[in-house]
């Protein structure tokens, strides 16, 4: 696997996960005085997340150019690792033991099915 392809399968889910945290922050604007949609559209968190999603999508196209999509997509499960960690740091959400167990199972699954032998 090429170095930039490996970087892509690791970084794209991270960027998507950061976008999710920003969407969560943007959701706090839904009860604004003008109503939910104007509040959302005025949220910088929302627009930064949309831009990040767009950039991640472009990067993903380059990843799947160099790697079978069935194998590449396994790495999208990394978001299940990234989101709890990011939500702990940026949203002060707790991580449970079942989430930790699930994350370990996901790591094994990625290693077994996603990496070329």
C-alpha positions as CSV (number, residue, x, y, z in Angstrom):
1,X,0.0,0.0,0.0
2,X,1.3,3.4,-0.9
3,X,2.2,5.7,1.9
4,X,-0.3,8.4,0.9
5,X,-3.0,5.8,0.5
6,X,-2.4,4.5,4.0
7,X,-2.4,8.1,5.3
8,X,-5.7,8.6,3.4
9,X,-7.5,5.7,5.0
10,X,-6.4,6.9,8.4
11,X,-7.0,10.6,7.9
12,X,-10.3,10.6,6.0
13,X,-12.2,9.0,8.8
14,X,-10.5,11.4,11.3
15,X,-11.6,14.4,9.2
16,X,-15.2,13.0,9.0
17,X,-15.2,12.4,12.7
18,X,-14.0,16.0,13.4
19,X,-16.8,17.1,11.1
20,X,-19.3,15.2,13.3
21,X,-18.1,17.0,16.4
22,X,-18.5,20.3,14.6
23,X,-22.0,19.2,13.5
24,X,-22.8,18.5,17.2
25,X,-21.6,22.0,18.1
26,X,-23.7,23.4,15.3
27,X,-26.7,21.6,16.6
28,X,-26.6,23.9,19.6
29,X,-27.7,26.7,17.3
30,X,-31.0,25.0,16.3
31,X,-33.0,26.8,19.0
32,X,-31.9,30.3,18.0
33,X,-34.2,33.2,17.8
34,X,-34.8,33.0,14.1
35,X,-35.6,29.3,14.2
36,X,-33.6,26.1,13.5
37,X,-32.6,26.6,9.9
38,X,-31.4,30.2,10.1
39,X,-29.5,29.3,13.3
40,X,-27.8,26.4,11.6
41,X,-26.9,28.4,8.5
42,X,-25.4,31.1,10.6
43,X,-23.2,28.6,12.5
44,X,-19.5,28.6,11.6
45,X,-19.3,25.1,13.0
46,X,-21.8,23.9,10.4
47,X,-19.9,25.5,7.5
48,X,-16.5,24.3,8.6
49,X,-17.9,20.7,8.9
50,X,-19.4,20.9,5.4
51,X,-16.1,22.1,4.0
52,X,-14.2,19.3,5.9
53,X,-16.7,16.7,4.5
54,X,-16.1,18.0,1.0
55,X,-12.3,17.9,1.3
56,X,-12.5,14.4,2.9
57,X,-14.7,13.3,-0.1
58,X,-12.1,14.5,-2.6
59,X,-9.3,12.8,-0.6
60,X,-11.4,9.6,-0.5
61,X,-11.6,9.5,-4.3
62,X,-7.8,9.3,-4.4
63,X,-7.7,6.6,-1.8
64,X,-10.2,4.3,-3.7
65,X,-8.3,5.0,-6.9
66,X,-5.3,3.1,-5.5
67,X,-7.1,0.5,-3.4
68,X,-10.2,-1.7,-3.7
69,X,-13.1,0.1,-2.2
70,X,-14.2,-3.0,-0.3
71,X,-10.9,-3.0,1.5
72,X,-10.6,0.7,1.9
73,X,-14.1,1.1,3.3
74,X,-13.2,-1.1,6.3
75,X,-11.0,1.8,7.5
76,X,-14.1,4.0,7.7
77,X,-14.8,2.1,10.9
78,X,-12.0,4.1,12.5
79,X,-14.6,6.8,13.0
80,X,-16.0,4.5,15.7
81,X,-12.7,4.9,17.5
82,X,-12.2,8.6,16.7
83,X,-15.7,9.9,17.7
84,X,-15.6,8.7,21.3
85,X,-12.1,10.1,21.8
86,X,-13.0,13.5,20.2
87,X,-16.3,13.7,22.1
88,X,-14.4,13.1,25.3
89,X,-11.9,15.8,24.6
90,X,-14.1,18.4,23.0
91,X,-17.6,17.7,24.3
92,X,-16.7,16.3,27.8
93,X,-18.7,13.1,27.0
94,X,-17.9,9.9,28.9
95,X,-16.5,6.8,27.3
96,X,-17.9,3.5,28.6
97,X,-16.3,0.2,29.0
98,X,-18.5,-1.2,26.3
99,X,-17.3,1.5,23.9
100,X,-13.7,0.5,24.7
101,X,-14.5,-3.2,24.1
102,X,-16.2,-2.3,20.9
103,X,-13.2,-0.2,19.8
104,X,-10.9,-3.1,20.4
105,X,-13.1,-5.4,18.4
106,X,-13.2,-2.9,15.5
107,X,-9.4,-2.7,15.6
108,X,-9.1,-6.4,15.2
109,X,-11.7,-6.4,12.4
110,X,-9.8,-3.7,10.5
111,X,-6.5,-5.6,11.0
112,X,-8.1,-8.9,9.8
113,X,-10.1,-7.6,6.9
114,X,-8.7,-4.3,5.8
115,X,-5.0,-4.8,5.6
116,X,-3.4,-6.6,2.6
117,X,-1.7,-9.8,3.6
